[in-house]
Amino acid sequence: MAERSIFRIHHEFYILTASLFFGDLGTGILMPLIPLYIKHLGGGMGMDLEIKSALAFCVFGLFAAVSYPVMGRLSDRIDRRKPFVLAGLVGFTVLSAACASIDTFEQLLLIRVAQGIMVGVMVPSVLAMLTHISTPDNRGRSMGAYSTVRGIGSAAGPAAGGVIAVTGGFGAGFYTCAVLGLISVIFVGFFVEEPHISGTPNGPNAPGTYISGTSGTAWGKTGCLPDSSNSAANTKIRLLASAAFTTMFAIMIIATLLPLYETRLGASTAGLGGALAAYFSARLIFQTPMGMLSDLIGTRSVVVAGLGVSALLLLLIAHVTTTPEFLSLMFAIGTAAAAVNTPALAFGADLSCPGMVGQQMSLFPMASAIGMVAGPLIGGVFASYLGFAAPFYFCAGLMVVVGALVMSRGALE
């Protein structure tokens, strides 16, 4: 594979990532359209706008989380990835166009359920394909590059969605998402090849290169073995997914409490939006460098450092007093989140076993989806009944516990 690579990343990785970019951009466009569109729909059984908006996002996350392991296991069983990616993109395209023709909130809710399932169909196979294409010595930088391209779509999409909705209406926004999804369908269909490695589980790009060390507890480099080693791999992948969960959990707590920050800091809507932009910008900038760093010095050091710094920053964010401080801390915690997510995802790919890549890698998006749902619920309840800082302390403590577990599992090199 080395003969056709750029920056030590195989060319097929760039083809797949570029093909998926248009769908990711469309997904970003949907983010501001959905809650704004709800105001123009009938039905809803008299629920407040805030509740309806929360439901629209929660059902998406819940059904995606449920679908991830099921579809990951199914793709492993039939040893095919590309059909699942295409099915998810086609579903996204059709459902985006369907949003332009609905009249009630209940119809939107059904579409959001279907969209969550379509994401669950697609993402595990995407991660499996990325795992097959990358190699153990470049998975950090490869996953960082993929996350960066996705981040560009997620960052540019909301701004584009707002502009399209203002200038052309919601219908134009939804049809734009459908067209972008169709472009990804065409690119994946014609330019992305189905990876086949099931017959060479110990090949240079095979997953499972890192499983158990000679001591039985270290996370070393001896290959993926059956039975007990698979069980050990599953445990370690769940732990890495738990680390990724904590970063999503943290940002959703912060996002949920933004209205309270508006009062506490006397901040403007633009200032709070800038703080969120600082977080996502930092993640976008540092995902690839953190992946490269984990390739150089080992995953454990980067993940544990990221969790520790994130925990400390959460405590500071809970007691911030000015908008500039809040913005600076949000940029810093975005950087720390990049140090957790990209190395964890890359090492999860190394730990995954041939024949189980889809279901094992599905744990990462499932963990993020659970964090997306749990963050607002726990953040709101804890802040209301235990005080504003309570959810921050809870999440920081969780990060410390997960970091200690990662440390105790041995070397992630």
N, C-alpha and C positions, 0 to 999 in steps of 0.2 A: 504493500500500500504506500510505502514511503516515496516511490518514484512519482506519484501523482499527488503531491500534497503542497499546501501553502501554509507557512508558519507552523509546520509539523501537524497540520490538521488535514485529513484526506479531503479531496475535492468533492466527494459525494456528500460530505457533511454540509458544505456550503450550499450545494444544490437543494438538499432537503430543507435546510433552514430558510433559504431564500424563497422556496416554494410555499412554505407555510406562513411567510411574513404577511401576505395579503389578508389571509384569514385572521391573523392576530390583529392587524390594523382594523379590520371590520369589527372584531370583538371589542376593541378599545372604543370604537365609535358608538357601540351600543351602550356603553357605560352611562353616559349622560342622557341618552335618548330615553331609556326605559323609565327612570323616575319622573322625568318631565312629561313623558307621554301619558302617564297614569292620570294626570290632571284632566286630560281630554277624553277619558273613557268613562262610560257609564258603569252601573253595577257597583260591586264592592260591598254590598250589604251594610252600607252606612259607616264603614270603617274610616278612621282618620287617614289622611294622605300619608303620614309618616309610617303608619302600620302597613298600609298597602305597599309602599315602597320597600319596606323591610321584608315583607313576604315575597315580593318579586325576586329579591336577591337570595333570600334564605332557601326557597324551594329549588332554585338553581343549584346552590351549593350542596344541598342535601342529596339531590338526585345524582349530581355528579359524583359525590363521595361514595354513594352506594354502587354506582355503575363502574367505578374505576377497577376494583379488584375482580369483579365478575368478567368484565371485558378483557382485562389483562390475562386472566386465566384462560378464557376462551381463545384468545389469540395465540397463547402458548400451546394450547391443545391442537390447534390446526396448523401451527407453525407458519402463519401468514400474518403480515403486519399491514401491508399496503392497502388491502381491501377495507380494513378498519379505519385507516386514515381517510380514505376516500369517502367512506360512508359517513363519517363524522363531518367532513367538509360539505358534502352534499346536503346533509341534514341542516347544517348551519345556514347554507345558502337558501334553501326552501323556507325555513322557519323565519329567517330575516325578512324575506319578501312577504311572508304571511302576516307579519306584524303590521304592515301598512294597510291591511284590509279588515282588521278586527274592530269591534265596537264596544266591548265590555272588558272590565278588569278580569273577570273570570276567564275569558278567552286568552288574555295575556298571560295569566297564571299557568294555564295549560301549555302555552308555548314555552314559557320559561322552564317548566318541568321537562319538556322534550329537548330543549337546548342543553339542559344539564346532562341528560342522558347522552346526547350526541357528543358532548365534550368527554364524557366517560368512555364512550366508544373509541374516540380518537387518541386521547393523550397517552394512555399506557403503551399503545403501539408506536407512537412517535418516540417516546423515551426508549423503548426497546430497539427501534431502528437506530437511534443515536448511539445507544450502547454498542450495537453490533458494528457500526461504522467506525467508532473511535477505538483507540487502543489504550492499554493500561498506563502508558507513559504520557498520554496527552489528553486523558479524559477531563482533567481539571480545566485546561484551557478550552477544550471542545465544548463542555457544558457551559462554561462561562461565555463563549461566543454565542451559543444558542440562546442563553438567557438574555444576553445583551440585545440581540436582534428582536427577541420577543418583547423586551422592555421598550425598544423604540416604538413598536406598534402600540403597546399599551400606553405609552406616554403621549404619542402624537394623536392617537385615536380620539380620546375625549375632546381635545381641542378642535379637531376636525369635525367631530360630531356636533359640537355646539354651533360651529359656523354654518354647517350644512342645514341644521334645523332652523336657524334664524333666516337664512337666505332662501332655502328651498322648501322648508317644511319637513315634518317628520317622515312623510312618505319618501321624500328624496333621500333622507338619511338611511332608512331601512333598505331601500333599493340599492343604495351605494354599498351597504354591507353585503347584500346579496351578490352584487357584481364582484366585489373583492373576494368573496368566498368562491365564486365561480372561477376566478383567475387562479386561485390556489388549487382548485380541483383540476384544472387543465395542466398546470405545471407538475403537480404530483403525478397525474395520470401519464404524462408523456416523458417526463425527465427523471423521475425518481424510480430507482430499481428496488425490487424486493430483495432484502438481505437474506442470504442462506448460509448459516454457519452451523446448523444443528448437527451436521456430520463431522465437524471439527471442533469439539468443545475445548480443546487445549490449544487451538490456533492462536496466532499472535494478537488477534483482535477479539478473541472470545471473552465473554464475561466470566466472572468467577475466578479471575486470576489471583485475587487476594481473598483468602478465607481465613484459615486458622494457622497460626504459627506453630513452631515445634513445641512450645510449652503447653499448647492446648488452650491458652487464654489470650495470647497475643493475636492481634489481627495482622498476620504476616502475609507471605506471598507463596503459598504452596499449592494453590489450585482448589477448585470446587469439587469436593468429594461427596458421595451420596450419603443419605440417611442423616447421621448425627451432625455432619458438617453443614448440610443444608439447613438443619434446624438452627445451628449456630449462626449461619448466614442470615436466616430470617430474623433472628433476635437482634442482630447488629443492624440490619437494614431498618427494622422498626425503630431502633434507637436513633439512627440518623434521621429518619423521617420525623421523629419526635422533636429533634433539634430544629428542623425546618418548620414544624408546627408552631413552635414558640415564637418565631419571628413574625409569622402571619397573625398569631394571636395578639402580639404586642401592637402591631400597627392598626389592627381593627379596634383594639381598646382605645388607642389614641384618636382614631377617626370618629368613634362613637361619642367621645367626650369633647369634640371640637366646639359644640355650642357652649359648653361650660368654660372652655378656654377663652371664648369670645368675651365672656363676662369677666373672668378672673384677670385677663391680661389687657382688657380694653382693646382687643385686636379687631381689625377689620376683616371682612370676608376675604378680601384679597390677601391680607397678611397670613391668614390661616391656610388659604389655598397655596400660598408660596411655601409654607412650611411642609405641606404634603409634597409639593413639587420638589423641594430640597431632598426629602427622603427618597423619592423614586429616582431622582437624578443621581444621587450618590450610589444607589444600587445599580443603576445603569452603567455608571462610570467604572465601578470597581468590581463588577462580577467577573470579567475576564482576568484582570490582574490577580484577584484572589484565587481563581482557579489555577493560574500559572504558579502562584506562590505555593499552593497545596501540592502541585506536581513536584516542586523543588524541595520543600522541607517536610512534607507529609501532612496528611489530612488532620490528624488529631490535634496538632498544635494550632492550626488555623481555626478549626471548629470550636475548640475549647476557648481560645482567645476571643473569638467572635461572640460566644455566649456570655463570657465573663464581662466583656466590655458592654454588651447590650444590656445586661442586668444592671450595671452601674449607671448607664445612661438613662434607663427607665426611672430609676430613683431620682435622678436629677430632673427629668422631665416632669415628674409628679409635683415638683416644688419650684418650677420655673416661674419667674416673676415678670419677665418682659418678652415682647414679641421677638426682638433680635436674638435673645438667648434661646427661645423656643426654636427658631429657624436653624440656628447653629447646631443645637442638639439633635434636631431631626436629620440634618445632613450627616452628623456623626453616627447616629443609630442606623441610618441607611447603609453606611459603609460597613458597620459591624454585621448587619444582616447579610450583606453580600459575602462576608467571611464565613458565615454559617451555611447559607443555602447552596452556593455553587460547589464547595468542596464536599458537602454531604451528598449532593446528588451525584457527583462524579464518583465518590467512593461507593455509593450504593450500586452504581453500574459495575464497579469492579467486583463487588461481593455477589452480585446476582449470578445464579446458576443457569447453565444452558438448559433450555426447556422450561424455565421458570422466570425468564426475564420480564415478561409482561406483567405478571401478577406481582412480582417483587418490586419492580419499579413503580407500579401503580400506587404503592404506599405513599410516595412523595406527594403527588397531587391530591390524594385522598386526605393526607394530613393537612395540607394547605386549605382544602375545602372545609374541613372540620374547624380549623382555626378561623376561617372566614365567618362561620356560623356562630361559634362559641364566643369569639371576641366581643361582639356587640352585646350578647346576652349577659355574659359574666361581667363585662365592663359596666354596663348599665346598672345591674343589680347590686354589685359591690359598691359602686360609687354612690348609689342612692341610699343604701342601708348601712354601709360601713365607713363611708367617707370617701372623698375624692381620690385620695392617694391609694386606697385599698387595692384596687385592681392592678395598679402598677407594682406594688409590693408583691402581690400574689404571682404575677407573671415573672418578675425578677427572681423570686424564689424558685419558680419552676425551671427557669433557665439555669440557675446554679445547680439544681439537682440533676438535670439532664447533662450538664457539663461534667459533673462529678462522675456520672455513670459512663460517659464517653471516655474520661480519663482512666477509669478503673478497668475498662475492657482491654487495656493493653495498647500497643502501638498500632496506629492506623496508617502506618507507612507501607 
